[in-house]
Amino acid sequence: MPLVLLIVIVSLLKFDRFSTVENLFKYSEIFKGRAATKGQTLGTIPSNSKFIEIIGINYADDNNFYYFTPIILRTEIIRNRDIAFTVGITSDTREFVLSFKNNVITITHSTVTNSTADNNFIAQILSVNS
């Protein structure tokens, strides 16, 4: 009986050790606000960044807004490059070009494709770090 009890205890200890989900990746916030202005600097990419997550928003006021599907980019691919993307839905988009040169994120181009997209912004940029 003591041997069985010992086996059960050891099994539970092993299970407990592996049942805890460890957060292997940590998020850090690079930018939070509403950005759409050409020349605006949004922050710096951390040296241990693996991915950048860009979250767009359609913002009318504090009671009338919605977020768009995040854009996730691998950091090693975007470093020292310019990346173009849109924020919005098919008929309501704002085009952005972000520069990632020297790990600094800057808006180098911003234009609306139609007049209803003037309230589409970059709301947040997160870094997934190792």
N, CA, C and O atoms as CSV, one atom per row, in Angstrom:
chain,resi,resn,atom,element,x,y,z
A,1,MET,N,N,0.814,-1.208,0.000
A,1,MET,CA,C,0.000,0.000,0.000
A,1,MET,C,C,0.854,1.266,0.000
A,1,MET,O,O,0.548,2.192,-0.752
A,2,PRO,N,N,1.919,1.347,0.816
A,2,PRO,CA,C,2.751,2.559,0.775
A,2,PRO,C,C,3.389,2.789,-0.596
A,2,PRO,O,O,3.560,3.931,-1.022
A,3,LEU,N,N,3.741,1.700,-1.284
A,3,LEU,CA,C,4.334,1.849,-2.607
A,3,LEU,C,C,3.324,2.457,-3.591
A,3,LEU,O,O,3.681,3.321,-4.392
A,4,VAL,N,N,2.085,2.011,-3.530
A,4,VAL,CA,C,1.038,2.555,-4.393
A,4,VAL,C,C,0.810,4.028,-4.082
A,4,VAL,O,O,0.656,4.846,-4.988
A,5,LEU,N,N,0.791,4.359,-2.790
A,5,LEU,CA,C,0.611,5.749,-2.374
A,5,LEU,C,C,1.757,6.617,-2.890
A,5,LEU,O,O,1.539,7.736,-3.355
A,6,LEU,N,N,2.973,6.094,-2.804
A,6,LEU,CA,C,4.142,6.824,-3.298
A,6,LEU,C,C,4.041,7.053,-4.805
A,6,LEU,O,O,4.354,8.142,-5.286
A,7,ILE,N,N,3.610,6.044,-5.548
A,7,ILE,CA,C,3.464,6.179,-7.000
A,7,ILE,C,C,2.399,7.222,-7.335
A,7,ILE,O,O,2.582,8.029,-8.246
A,8,VAL,N,N,1.293,7.204,-6.604
A,8,VAL,CA,C,0.228,8.176,-6.831
A,8,VAL,C,C,0.722,9.590,-6.553
A,8,VAL,O,O,0.445,10.507,-7.326
A,9,ILE,N,N,1.449,9.773,-5.459
A,9,ILE,CA,C,1.966,11.105,-5.106
A,9,ILE,C,C,2.942,11.598,-6.168
A,9,ILE,O,O,2.865,12.752,-6.591
A,10,VAL,N,N,3.859,10.737,-6.603
A,10,VAL,CA,C,4.824,11.123,-7.635
A,10,VAL,C,C,4.095,11.464,-8.934
A,10,VAL,O,O,4.445,12.438,-9.601
A,11,SER,N,N,3.089,10.676,-9.296
A,11,SER,CA,C,2.315,10.956,-10.509
A,11,SER,C,C,1.608,12.296,-10.415
A,11,SER,O,O,1.580,13.054,-11.385
A,12,LEU,N,N,1.038,12.593,-9.254
A,12,LEU,CA,C,0.365,13.874,-9.068
A,12,LEU,C,C,1.342,15.035,-9.153
A,12,LEU,O,O,1.025,16.079,-9.721
A,13,LEU,N,N,2.529,14.852,-8.587
A,13,LEU,CA,C,3.535,15.918,-8.661
A,13,LEU,C,C,3.945,16.174,-10.107
A,13,LEU,O,O,4.077,17.326,-10.521
A,14,LYS,N,N,4.147,15.111,-10.875
A,14,LYS,CA,C,4.505,15.278,-12.286
A,14,LYS,C,C,3.375,15.946,-13.049
A,14,LYS,O,O,3.618,16.844,-13.855
A,15,PHE,N,N,2.137,15.517,-12.803
A,15,PHE,CA,C,0.980,16.109,-13.471
A,15,PHE,C,C,0.858,17.580,-13.129
A,15,PHE,O,O,0.597,18.405,-14.004
A,16,ASP,N,N,1.046,17.913,-11.858
A,16,ASP,CA,C,0.931,19.305,-11.429
A,16,ASP,C,C,1.985,20.171,-12.114
A,16,ASP,O,O,1.712,21.307,-12.500
A,17,ARG,N,N,3.176,19.630,-12.258
A,17,ARG,CA,C,4.248,20.392,-12.882
A,17,ARG,C,C,3.934,20.699,-14.343
A,17,ARG,O,O,4.261,21.781,-14.830
A,18,PHE,N,N,3.309,19.766,-15.043
A,18,PHE,CA,C,3.021,19.959,-16.458
A,18,PHE,C,C,1.639,20.541,-16.717
A,18,PHE,O,O,1.346,20.983,-17.828
A,19,SER,N,N,0.786,20.541,-15.691
A,19,SER,CA,C,-0.558,21.067,-15.915
A,19,SER,C,C,-0.598,22.587,-15.835
A,19,SER,O,O,-1.548,23.210,-16.310
A,20,THR,N,N,0.413,23.180,-15.245
A,20,THR,CA,C,0.470,24.632,-15.164
A,20,THR,C,C,0.947,25.174,-16.502
A,20,THR,O,O,2.037,24.841,-16.967
A,21,VAL,N,N,0.131,26.000,-17.105
A,21,VAL,CA,C,0.505,26.589,-18.389
A,21,VAL,C,C,1.366,27.812,-18.112
A,21,VAL,O,O,0.932,28.770,-17.472
A,22,GLU,N,N,2.566,27.757,-18.595
A,22,GLU,CA,C,3.491,28.865,-18.388
A,22,GLU,C,C,3.393,29.819,-19.565
A,22,GLU,O,O,3.332,29.393,-20.718
A,23,ASN,N,N,3.378,31.086,-19.272
A,23,ASN,CA,C,3.326,32.090,-20.329
A,23,ASN,C,C,4.733,32.246,-20.905
A,23,ASN,O,O,5.575,32.946,-20.342
A,24,LEU,N,N,4.970,31.583,-22.032
A,24,LEU,CA,C,6.301,31.609,-22.630
A,24,LEU,C,C,6.586,32.915,-23.353
A,24,LEU,O,O,7.741,33.308,-23.518
A,25,PHE,N,N,5.528,33.579,-23.780
A,25,PHE,CA,C,5.694,34.845,-24.469
A,25,PHE,C,C,5.065,35.954,-23.651
A,25,PHE,O,O,4.026,35.758,-23.021
A,26,LYS,N,N,5.677,37.088,-23.659
A,26,LYS,CA,C,5.187,38.233,-22.905
A,26,LYS,C,C,4.886,39.365,-23.882
A,26,LYS,O,O,5.648,39.617,-24.815
A,27,TYR,N,N,3.782,40.030,-23.659
A,27,TYR,CA,C,3.419,41.190,-24.464
A,27,TYR,C,C,4.007,42.446,-23.842
A,27,TYR,O,O,4.058,42.580,-22.619
A,28,SER,N,N,4.444,43.353,-24.682
A,28,SER,CA,C,4.768,44.696,-24.203
A,28,SER,C,C,4.076,45.679,-25.139
A,28,SER,O,O,3.987,45.458,-26.347
A,29,GLU,N,N,3.600,46.747,-24.565
A,29,GLU,CA,C,2.863,47.739,-25.340
A,29,GLU,C,C,3.834,48.754,-25.929
A,29,GLU,O,O,4.610,49.377,-25.204
A,30,ILE,N,N,3.785,48.914,-27.236
A,30,ILE,CA,C,4.626,49.888,-27.924
A,30,ILE,C,C,3.863,51.197,-28.101
A,30,ILE,O,O,4.422,52.280,-27.925
A,31,PHE,N,N,2.582,51.090,-28.452
A,31,PHE,CA,C,1.771,52.283,-28.695
A,31,PHE,C,C,0.333,52.025,-28.274
A,31,PHE,O,O,-0.188,50.923,-28.439
A,32,LYS,N,N,-0.297,53.056,-27.728
A,32,LYS,CA,C,-1.734,53.012,-27.432
A,32,LYS,C,C,-2.287,54.411,-27.625
A,32,LYS,O,O,-1.754,55.370,-27.069
A,33,GLY,N,N,-3.346,54.538,-28.402
A,33,GLY,CA,C,-3.951,55.838,-28.685
A,33,GLY,C,C,-4.710,55.767,-29.992
A,33,GLY,O,O,-5.315,54.742,-30.305
A,34,ARG,N,N,-4.684,56.838,-30.754
A,34,ARG,CA,C,-5.270,56.871,-32.096
A,34,ARG,C,C,-4.269,57.574,-33.011
A,34,ARG,O,O,-4.039,58.778,-32.893
A,35,ALA,N,N,-3.686,56.808,-33.915
A,35,ALA,CA,C,-2.653,57.358,-34.790
A,35,ALA,C,C,-3.074,57.266,-36.245
A,35,ALA,O,O,-3.594,56.242,-36.690
A,36,ALA,N,N,-2.845,58.341,-36.980
A,36,ALA,CA,C,-3.106,58.340,-38.419
A,36,ALA,C,C,-2.314,59.416,-39.144
A,36,ALA,O,O,-2.467,59.570,-40.356
A,37,THR,N,N,-1.479,60.159,-38.448
A,37,THR,CA,C,-0.791,61.306,-39.028
A,37,THR,C,C,0.564,60.919,-39.609
A,37,THR,O,O,1.384,60.296,-38.935
A,38,LYS,N,N,0.791,61.293,-40.871
A,38,LYS,CA,C,2.088,61.059,-41.506
A,38,LYS,C,C,3.178,61.746,-40.689
A,38,LYS,O,O,3.035,62.902,-40.289
A,39,GLY,N,N,4.264,61.022,-40.449
A,39,GLY,CA,C,5.374,61.551,-39.672
A,39,GLY,C,C,5.296,61.229,-38.191
A,39,GLY,O,O,6.264,61.445,-37.461
A,40,GLN,N,N,4.170,60.721,-37.739
A,40,GLN,CA,C,3.986,60.409,-36.319
A,40,GLN,C,C,4.822,59.191,-35.939
A,40,GLN,O,O,4.766,58.158,-36.606
A,41,THR,N,N,5.599,59.317,-34.861
A,41,THR,CA,C,6.387,58.207,-34.337
A,41,THR,C,C,5.543,57.464,-33.312
A,41,THR,O,O,4.975,58.069,-32.403
A,42,LEU,N,N,5.468,56.138,-33.469
A,42,LEU,CA,C,4.584,55.331,-32.633
A,42,LEU,C,C,5.309,54.550,-31.552
A,42,LEU,O,O,4.662,54.006,-30.657
A,43,GLY,N,N,6.615,54.479,-31.606
A,43,GLY,CA,C,7.350,53.772,-30.560
A,43,GLY,C,C,8.541,53.023,-31.118
A,43,GLY,O,O,8.893,53.153,-32.291
A,44,THR,N,N,9.152,52.235,-30.249
A,44,THR,CA,C,10.363,51.496,-30.577
A,44,THR,C,C,10.134,50.006,-30.370
A,44,THR,O,O,9.519,49.597,-29.385
A,45,ILE,N,N,10.626,49.202,-31.295
A,45,ILE,CA,C,10.508,47.748,-31.185
A,45,ILE,C,C,11.540,47.249,-30.176
A,45,ILE,O,O,12.721,47.569,-30.308
A,46,PRO,N,N,11.126,46.473,-29.170
A,46,PRO,CA,C,12.090,45.911,-28.219
A,46,PRO,C,C,13.057,44.955,-28.921
A,46,PRO,O,O,12.701,44.339,-29.926
A,47,SER,N,N,14.256,44.834,-28.405
A,47,SER,CA,C,15.263,43.976,-29.037
A,47,SER,C,C,14.878,42.499,-28.992
A,47,SER,O,O,15.322,41.722,-29.837
A,48,ASN,N,N,14.056,42.099,-28.016
A,48,ASN,CA,C,13.666,40.691,-27.901
A,48,ASN,C,C,12.304,40.401,-28.540
A,48,ASN,O,O,11.693,39.373,-28.249
A,49,SER,N,N,11.827,41.294,-29.404
A,49,SER,CA,C,10.522,41.138,-30.045
A,49,SER,C,C,10.551,40.029,-31.090
A,49,SER,O,O,11.484,39.935,-31.887
A,50,LYS,N,N,9.526,39.196,-31.076
A,50,LYS,CA,C,9.364,38.141,-32.077
A,50,LYS,C,C,8.284,38.504,-33.095
A,50,LYS,O,O,8.434,38.241,-34.288
A,51,PHE,N,N,7.198,39.110,-32.616
A,51,PHE,CA,C,6.084,39.504,-33.471
A,51,PHE,C,C,5.588,40.878,-33.063
A,51,PHE,O,O,5.699,41.276,-31.904
A,52,ILE,N,N,5.040,41.597,-34.033
A,52,ILE,CA,C,4.377,42.877,-33.788
A,52,ILE,C,C,2.899,42.673,-34.112
A,52,ILE,O,O,2.558,42.093,-35.143
A,53,GLU,N,N,2.035,43.146,-33.238
A,53,GLU,CA,C,0.589,43.054,-33.452
A,53,GLU,C,C,0.034,44.474,-33.551
A,53,GLU,O,O,0.148,45.259,-32.610
A,54,ILE,N,N,-0.567,44.796,-34.695
A,54,ILE,CA,C,-1.140,46.121,-34.932
A,54,ILE,C,C,-2.661,45.994,-34.885
A,54,ILE,O,O,-3.246,45.194,-35.615
A,55,ILE,N,N,-3.294,46.782,-34.026
A,55,ILE,CA,C,-4.746,46.727,-33.858
A,55,ILE,C,C,-5.337,48.044,-34.345
A,55,ILE,O,O,-5.001,49.112,-33.835
A,56,GLY,N,N,-6.214,47.959,-35.329
A,56,GLY,CA,C,-6.886,49.136,-35.864
A,56,GLY,C,C,-8.237,49.343,-35.213
A,56,GLY,O,O,-8.821,48.411,-34.659
A,57,ILE,N,N,-8.733,50.576,-35.281
A,57,ILE,CA,C,-10.015,50.912,-34.675
A,57,ILE,C,C,-10.779,51.867,-35.586
A,57,ILE,O,O,-10.184,52.712,-36.257
A,58,ASN,N,N,-12.090,51.725,-35.603
A,58,ASN,CA,C,-12.982,52.718,-36.198
A,58,ASN,C,C,-13.583,53.443,-35.013
A,58,ASN,O,O,-14.329,52.849,-34.234
A,59,TYR,N,N,-13.267,54.719,-34.866
A,59,TYR,CA,C,-13.616,55.451,-33.652
A,59,TYR,C,C,-14.424,56.696,-33.993
A,59,TYR,O,O,-13.927,57.610,-34.651
A,60,ALA,N,N,-15.666,56.722,-33.541
A,60,ALA,CA,C,-16.498,57.921,-33.683
A,60,ALA,C,C,-16.481,58.714,-32.378
A,60,ALA,O,O,-16.272,59.927,-32.382
A,61,ASP,N,N,-16.703,58.019,-31.265
A,61,ASP,CA,C,-16.614,58.631,-29.935
A,61,ASP,C,C,-16.486,57.509,-28.907
A,61,ASP,O,O,-16.440,56.335,-29.272
A,62,ASP,N,N,-16.428,57.866,-27.629
A,62,ASP,CA,C,-16.210,56.864,-26.582
A,62,ASP,C,C,-17.311,55.812,-26.502
A,62,ASP,O,O,-17.094,54.746,-25.926
A,63,ASN,N,N,-18.461,56.079,-27.054
A,63,ASN,CA,C,-19.570,55.120,-27.028
A,63,ASN,C,C,-19.834,54.476,-28.384
A,63,ASN,O,O,-20.755,53.671,-28.522
A,64,ASN,N,N,-19.043,54.824,-29.367
A,64,ASN,CA,C,-19.291,54.350,-30.722
A,64,ASN,C,C,-17.960,54.046,-31.411
A,64,ASN,O,O,-17.399,54.897,-32.101
A,65,PHE,N,N,-17.462,52.825,-31.216
A,65,PHE,CA,C,-16.202,52.405,-31.833
A,65,PHE,C,C,-16.184,50.884,-31.959
A,65,PHE,O,O,-16.929,50.186,-31.270
A,66,TYR,N,N,-15.331,50.384,-32.839
A,66,TYR,CA,C,-15.107,48.941,-32.931
A,66,TYR,C,C,-13.695,48.702,-33.441
A,66,TYR,O,O,-13.119,49.525,-34.152
A,67,TYR,N,N,-13.151,47.541,-33.053
A,67,TYR,CA,C,-11.794,47.168,-33.434
A,67,TYR,C,C,-11.825,46.272,-34.670
A,67,TYR,O,O,-12.796,45.555,-34.912
A,68,PHE,N,N,-10.747,46.326,-35.442
A,68,PHE,CA,C,-10.596,45.463,-36.597
A,68,PHE,C,C,-9.717,44.274,-36.226
A,68,PHE,O,O,-9.048,44.286,-35.192
A,69,THR,N,N,-9.723,43.257,-37.070
A,69,THR,CA,C,-8.872,42.090,-36.857
A,69,THR,C,C,-7.412,42.536,-36.803
A,69,THR,O,O,-6.969,43.280,-37.678
A,70,PRO,N,N,-6.654,42.094,-35.790
A,70,PRO,CA,C,-5.249,42.510,-35.681
A,70,PRO,C,C,-4.409,42.035,-36.866
A,70,PRO,O,O,-4.687,41.003,-37.476
A,71,ILE,N,N,-3.394,42.804,-37.166
A,71,ILE,CA,C,-2.406,42.447,-38.177
A,71,ILE,C,C,-1.167,42.003,-37.411
A,71,ILE,O,O,-0.629,42.758,-36.602
A,72,ILE,N,N,-0.714,40.776,-37.667
A,72,ILE,CA,C,0.437,40.235,-36.942
A,72,ILE,C,C,1.586,40.061,-37.928
A,72,ILE,O,O,1.441,39.411,-38.963
A,73,LEU,N,N,2.726,40.651,-37.590
A,73,LEU,CA,C,3.903,40.639,-38.460
A,73,LEU,C,C,5.095,40.070,-37.700
A,73,LEU,O,O,5.290,40.377,-36.524
A,74,ARG,N,N,5.882,39.251,-38.364
A,74,ARG,CA,C,7.088,38.695,-37.745
A,74,ARG,C,C,8.163,39.784,-37.724
A,74,ARG,O,O,8.486,40.371,-38.757
A,75,THR,N,N,8.703,40.041,-36.548
A,75,THR,CA,C,9.636,41.158,-36.361
A,75,THR,C,C,10.882,41.037,-37.233
A,75,THR,O,O,11.333,42.035,-37.795
A,76,GLU,N,N,11.443,39.849,-37.357
A,76,GLU,CA,C,12.684,39.706,-38.131
A,76,GLU,C,C,12.477,40.038,-39.607
A,76,GLU,O,O,13.435,40.385,-40.297
A,77,ILE,N,N,11.254,39.940,-40.097
A,77,ILE,CA,C,10.970,40.266,-41.495
A,77,ILE,C,C,10.779,41.769,-41.693
A,77,ILE,O,O,11.163,42.305,-42.732
A,78,ILE,N,N,10.192,42.454,-40.712
A,78,ILE,CA,C,9.869,43.872,-40.901
A,78,ILE,C,C,10.965,44.829,-40.460
A,78,ILE,O,O,10.923,46.009,-40.810
A,79,ARG,N,N,11.948,44.349,-39.698
A,79,ARG,CA,C,13.007,45.259,-39.233
A,79,ARG,C,C,13.671,45.959,-40.421
A,79,ARG,O,O,14.016,45.326,-41.419
A,80,ASN,N,N,13.841,47.280,-40.291
A,80,ASN,CA,C,14.500,48.109,-41.302
A,80,ASN,C,C,13.801,48.092,-42.665
A,80,ASN,O,O,14.450,48.216,-43.704
A,81,ARG,N,N,12.486,47.937,-42.651
A,81,ARG,CA,C,11.696,47.961,-43.887
A,81,ARG,C,C,10.492,48.875,-43.716
A,81,ARG,O,O,10.174,49.323,-42.614
A,82,ASP,N,N,9.833,49.139,-44.836
A,82,ASP,CA,C,8.543,49.830,-44.831
A,82,ASP,C,C,7.473,48.805,-45.174
A,82,ASP,O,O,7.643,48.005,-46.094
A,83,ILE,N,N,6.377,48.833,-44.438
A,83,ILE,CA,C,5.291,47.873,-44.628
A,83,ILE,C,C,3.994,48.638,-44.876
A,83,ILE,O,O,3.649,49.544,-44.117
A,84,ALA,N,N,3.276,48.273,-45.942
A,84,ALA,CA,C,1.991,48.902,-46.270
A,84,ALA,C,C,0.858,47.958,-45.888
A,84,ALA,O,O,0.964,46.744,-46.067
A,85,PHE,N,N,-0.225,48.521,-45.363
A,85,PHE,CA,C,-1.408,47.735,-45.009
A,85,PHE,C,C,-2.598,48.678,-44.911
A,85,PHE,O,O,-2.440,49.899,-44.907
A,86,THR,N,N,-3.782,48.101,-44.832
A,86,THR,CA,C,-4.991,48.903,-44.679
A,86,THR,C,C,-5.649,48.599,-43.343
A,86,THR,O,O,-5.536,47.491,-42.817
A,87,VAL,N,N,-6.330,49.587,-42.808
A,87,VAL,CA,C,-7.146,49.427,-41.610
A,87,VAL,C,C,-8.571,49.731,-42.029
A,87,VAL,O,O,-8.871,50.828,-42.500
A,88,GLY,N,N,-9.439,48.760,-41.857
A,88,GLY,CA,C,-10.834,48.964,-42.211
A,88,GLY,C,C,-11.420,47.784,-42.932
A,88,GLY,O,O,-10.801,46.727,-43.055
A,89,ILE,N,N,-12.640,47.987,-43.411
A,89,ILE,CA,C,-13.318,46.974,-44.203
A,89,ILE,C,C,-13.338,47.431,-45.654
A,89,ILE,O,O,-12.915,48.547,-45.954
A,90,THR,N,N,-13.807,46.612,-46.529
A,90,THR,CA,C,-13.700,46.826,-47.975
A,90,THR,C,C,-14.059,48.234,-48.438
A,90,THR,O,O,-13.326,48.832,-49.225
A,91,SER,N,N,-15.159,48.757,-47.966
A,91,SER,CA,C,-15.604,50.066,-48.455
A,91,SER,C,C,-15.221,51.221,-47.532
A,91,SER,O,O,-15.634,52.358,-47.760
A,92,ASP,N,N,-14.447,50.941,-46.510
A,92,ASP,CA,C,-14.153,51.950,-45.485
A,92,ASP,C,C,-12.735,51.736,-44.964
A,92,ASP,O,O,-12.550,51.285,-43.833
A,93,THR,N,N,-11.724,52.062,-45.790
A,93,THR,CA,C,-10.343,51.747,-45.405
A,93,THR,C,C,-9.446,52.979,-45.397
A,93,THR,O,O,-9.649,53.943,-46.137
A,94,ARG,N,N,-8.461,52.900,-44.539
A,94,ARG,CA,C,-7.378,53.882,-44.514
A,94,ARG,C,C,-6.099,53.109,-44.810
A,94,ARG,O,O,-5.843,52.063,-44.215
A,95,GLU,N,N,-5.311,53.626,-45.722
A,95,GLU,CA,C,-4.044,52.991,-46.083
A,95,GLU,C,C,-2.926,53.582,-45.241
A,95,GLU,O,O,-2.854,54.794,-45.041
A,96,PHE,N,N,-2.060,52.714,-44.755
A,96,PHE,CA,C,-0.893,53.130,-43.984
A,96,PHE,C,C,0.363,52.531,-44.587
A,96,PHE,O,O,0.330,51.439,-45.155
A,97,VAL,N,N,1.464,53.246,-44.461
A,97,VAL,CA,C,2.790,52.678,-44.641
A,97,VAL,C,C,3.541,53.021,-43.369
A,97,VAL,O,O,3.668,54.187,-42.996
A,98,LEU,N,N,4.039,51.976,-42.706
A,98,LEU,CA,C,4.839,52.171,-41.497
A,98,LEU,C,C,6.285,51.854,-41.808
A,98,LEU,O,O,6.586,50.876,-42.491
A,99,SER,N,N,7.175,52.684,-41.304
A,99,SER,CA,C,8.609,52.451,-41.402
A,99,SER,C,C,9.071,51.819,-40.094
A,99,SER,O,O,8.699,52.268,-39.009
A,100,PHE,N,N,9.884,50.774,-40.210
A,100,PHE,CA,C,10.443,50.099,-39.043
A,100,PHE,C,C,11.966,50.252,-39.009
A,100,PHE,O,O,12.660,49.408,-38.441
A,101,LYS,N,N,12.480,51.308,-39.605
A,101,LYS,CA,C,13.930,51.517,-39.679
A,101,LYS,C,C,14.513,51.816,-38.304
A,101,LYS,O,O,13.955,52.592,-37.528
A,102,ASN,N,N,15.640,51.189,-38.023
A,102,ASN,CA,C,16.345,51.341,-36.742
A,102,ASN,C,C,15.441,51.044,-35.548
A,102,ASN,O,O,15.596,51.631,-34.477
A,103,ASN,N,N,14.487,50.117,-35.748
A,103,ASN,CA,C,13.549,49.679,-34.700
A,103,ASN,C,C,12.578,50.757,-34.246
A,103,ASN,O,O,11.880,50.567,-33.250
A,104,VAL,N,N,12.515,51.888,-34.949
A,104,VAL,CA,C,11.564,52.955,-34.619
A,104,VAL,C,C,10.393,52.853,-35.594
A,104,VAL,O,O,10.592,52.776,-36.806
A,105,ILE,N,N,9.173,52.851,-35.057
A,105,ILE,CA,C,7.971,52.738,-35.888
A,105,ILE,C,C,7.433,54.135,-36.171
A,105,ILE,O,O,7.089,54.879,-35.252
A,106,THR,N,N,7.363,54.484,-37.463
A,106,THR,CA,C,6.907,55.806,-37.888
A,106,THR,C,C,5.907,55.653,-39.030
A,106,THR,O,O,6.082,54.804,-39.904
A,107,ILE,N,N,4.858,56.474,-39.021
A,107,ILE,CA,C,3.909,56.498,-40.137
A,107,ILE,C,C,4.526,57.338,-41.257
A,107,ILE,O,O,4.771,58.531,-41.075
A,108,THR,N,N,4.778,56.716,-42.422
A,108,THR,CA,C,5.346,57.455,-43.552
A,108,THR,C,C,4.296,57.766,-44.614
A,108,THR,O,O,4.535,58.580,-45.506
A,109,HIS,N,N,3.146,57.125,-44.520
A,109,HIS,CA,C,2.055,57.389,-45.465
A,109,HIS,C,C,0.736,57.057,-44.781
A,109,HIS,O,O,0.618,56.034,-44.106
A,110,SER,N,N,-0.248,57.921,-44.957
A,110,SER,CA,C,-1.590,57.686,-44.420
A,110,SER,C,C,-2.593,58.413,-45.302
A,110,SER,O,O,-2.516,59.629,-45.477
A,111,THR,N,N,-3.527,57.661,-45.851
A,111,THR,CA,C,-4.558,58.272,-46.682
A,111,THR,C,C,-5.846,57.468,-46.578
A,111,THR,O,O,-5.814,56.250,-46.405
A,112,VAL,N,N,-6.969,58.147,-46.684
A,112,VAL,CA,C,-8.261,57.460,-46.682
A,112,VAL,C,C,-8.663,57.170,-48.120
A,112,VAL,O,O,-8.438,57.985,-49.015
A,113,THR,N,N,-9.256,56.009,-48.330
A,113,THR,CA,C,-9.687,55.638,-49.678
A,113,THR,C,C,-11.065,56.194,-49.997
A,113,THR,O,O,-11.454,56.261,-51.163
A,114,ASN,N,N,-11.798,56.591,-48.978
A,114,ASN,CA,C,-13.063,57.304,-49.163
A,114,ASN,C,C,-13.347,58.120,-47.905
A,114,ASN,O,O,-12.699,57.922,-46.877
A,115,SER,N,N,-14.288,59.013,-47.982
A,115,SER,CA,C,-14.493,59.976,-46.891
A,115,SER,C,C,-14.972,59.352,-45.588
A,115,SER,O,O,-14.829,59.962,-44.528
A,116,THR,N,N,-15.536,58.153,-45.645
A,116,THR,CA,C,-16.022,57.541,-44.401
A,116,THR,C,C,-14.920,56.887,-43.587
A,116,THR,O,O,-15.163,56.469,-42.455
A,117,ALA,N,N,-13.721,56.789,-44.131
A,117,ALA,CA,C,-12.618,56.134,-43.424
A,117,ALA,C,C,-11.789,57.104,-42.599
A,117,ALA,O,O,-10.754,56.720,-42.055
A,118,ASP,N,N,-12.227,58.363,-42.496
A,118,ASP,CA,C,-11.431,59.344,-41.757
A,118,ASP,C,C,-11.398,59.069,-40.255
A,118,ASP,O,O,-10.644,59.722,-39.533
A,119,ASN,N,N,-12.193,58.123,-39.773
A,119,ASN,CA,C,-12.156,57.779,-38.350
A,119,ASN,C,C,-11.557,56.391,-38.109
A,119,ASN,O,O,-11.795,55.787,-37.063
A,120,ASN,N,N,-10.782,55.884,-39.070
A,120,ASN,CA,C,-10.023,54.645,-38.883
A,120,ASN,C,C,-8.612,55.012,-38.440
A,120,ASN,O,O,-7.957,55.859,-39.048
A,121,PHE,N,N,-8.157,54.368,-37.381
A,121,PHE,CA,C,-6.857,54.698,-36.794
A,121,PHE,C,C,-6.105,53.426,-36.421
A,121,PHE,O,O,-6.680,52.339,-36.371
A,122,ILE,N,N,-4.808,53.583,-36.159
A,122,ILE,CA,C,-4.051,52.554,-35.457
A,122,ILE,C,C,-4.303,52.814,-33.978
A,122,ILE,O,O,-3.990,53.892,-33.473
A,123,ALA,N,N,-4.863,51.834,-33.286
A,123,ALA,CA,C,-5.229,52.015,-31.880
A,123,ALA,C,C,-4.157,51.509,-30.934
A,123,ALA,O,O,-3.951,52.078,-29.862
A,124,GLN,N,N,-3.476,50.444,-31.324
A,124,GLN,CA,C,-2.505,49.846,-30.411
A,124,GLN,C,C,-1.492,49.044,-31.210
A,124,GLN,O,O,-1.822,48.430,-32.225
A,125,ILE,N,N,-0.253,49.060,-30.735
A,125,ILE,CA,C,0.786,48.195,-31.281
A,125,ILE,C,C,1.397,47.464,-30.101
A,125,ILE,O,O,1.862,48.076,-29.139
A,126,LEU,N,N,1.386,46.136,-30.196
A,126,LEU,CA,C,1.952,45.292,-29.147
A,126,LEU,C,C,3.136,44.535,-29.714
A,126,LEU,O,O,3.216,44.288,-30.917
A,127,SER,N,N,4.051,44.171,-28.836
A,127,SER,CA,C,5.166,43.318,-29.208
A,127,SER,C,C,5.047,42.022,-28.422
A,127,SER,O,O,4.839,42.041,-27.209
A,128,VAL,N,N,5.179,40.895,-29.117
A,128,VAL,CA,C,5.249,39.600,-28.447
A,128,VAL,C,C,6.730,39.303,-28.301
A,128,VAL,O,O,7.440,39.138,-29.293
A,129,ASN,N,N,7.191,39.238,-27.061
A,129,ASN,CA,C,8.616,39.104,-26.776
A,129,ASN,C,C,8.954,37.689,-26.327
A,129,ASN,O,O,8.112,36.984,-25.770
A,130,SER,N,N,10.189,37.285,-26.574
A,130,SER,CA,C,10.629,35.966,-26.117
A,130,SER,C,C,11.228,36.064,-24.737
A,130,SER,O,O,11.658,35.056,-24.177
